[in-house]
Amino acid sequence: MAKKNIVVFISIILCSTIFLIILSQLTVVPLSSVLSNEKDYLKNTKVGSVNISSLNSTNAEEKVNAQINNWKAKKKIQLSFLNKRVELPDNVFMFMVSDTFKSIQNGKENPLSVEINNNELVSLFRQLGMVSIIDEIDLSKLKAFLKQDAANLTLTDLDINMEKYLTGYDEMKQTVISSNEVVIYKPNFINNWLKEHKTIILKPNKLFSFQNTVKGLTDADSLGRLSSALYKAILQSNIQVVERNISQTKPDNIPLGFEANVQEDLDLKLYNPNSDEIKIISKKTAFNKMNISIIGPMSPLKYVISEEDEQVYPQRKILEYVPTKNLERTIKGKNGYSIEVYKEVYYQHQLLERVLVSNDFYLPKDDVEYKCISSSGNSLEMDNNQLAGDGNEVTEDNSKSENNVKTEEDK
């Protein structure tokens, strides 16, 4: 009997032990969750762009912090103003992860709390040369944009043009930034141009190629006049000139300093640094005239172009003798020229920047007369004496190369 009781007692102890072990394993996860006040987030719970569904708070915070570190490593944000650029360092952004999780709403999308370091921003403004107009920057608008982008943790790089954040800039008001008139002697060219290219869009933060746009139009003289008129109008805006070329000798009827040669493999390339599109509108004003207008958001900046130090290099008169009269002919020459073109940028009559846009130089072309010896009149000796007295040489420049002129935007 006693032996039987001992067996029953041992059986009860074993069963109780097994039961306690099983119970402890079943309750360990919920018990730890209760003690640490953690819970799993419901479906569709997000912090910024980070999905934290089915995660407890510890794991969720770790996931959000990992995404923030990834964003800091890969994201590139630049501020630009006129011809200067600076990159935003990581310490401009302060991610308030703990504060975000204190007010998180389960099952919903929650914004990631971000603060902006004002002192770092002001330091960047100084590097951009904006010291004198810092008070004119809409800081709250800029900070709101930076916060939103950082809170979403998007990895798309940004190039922020600070002109947009100056007092007086209004992207909702479209205005004529600049315009220029061009004379084209072929009315059919004007009609064909207006049919295909009456409105040209310069897309935000994109490169524009004149040659790629005008494929199918082959009249070199008309294209040169048009591209030059466009170039002059563009200089009075913040559009950047990436490529521009000039001829070896100055073309007729194009103002000195404003040629943009687009023949053969030469191009006029432009870059729109704005986050808004810019329109180039062409309008016929007479049977042989067009007006080129640059249309864009209203800006408080004013761009003024000036030409300085114009020089003329007179053509030489060359006399060459030929054996027979039927070889007589005259090749007209051209004077050579040089000129400097400057761009000045003003904000409310305050000069912010003055830069050299271009320093154009055109070679003189000799005026050559081919004259028969027998028809030269009195004597060959007299003509040679005249040449020696003028210091001229019998030469002819047959070069057909083009001068590639770099502007201040070429970097």
Secondary structure, 3 states (H helix, E strand, C coil): CHHHHHHHHHHHHHHHHHHHHHHHHHHHHHHHHHHHCCCCCCCCCEECCEECCCCCHHHHHHHHHHHHHHHHHHCCEEEEECCEEEECCHHHEEECHHHHHHCCCCCCEECCCEEECHHHHHHHHHHCCCHHHHHHECHHHHHHHHHHHHHHCCCCCEEEEHHHHECCCEEEEEEEEEEEEEECCCHHHHHHHHHHHCEEEECCCCEEEHHHHCCCCCCHHHHHHHHHHHHHHHCCCCCEEEECEECCCCCCCCCCCCCCCCCCCCCCEEECCCCCCEEEEEEEEECCEEEEEEEEEECCEEEEEEEEEEEEECCCEEEEEECCHHHCEEECCECEEEEEEEEEEEECCEEEEEEEEEEEEECCECEEEEEEHHHCCCCHHHHHHHHHHHCCCCCCCCCCCCEECCCCCCC
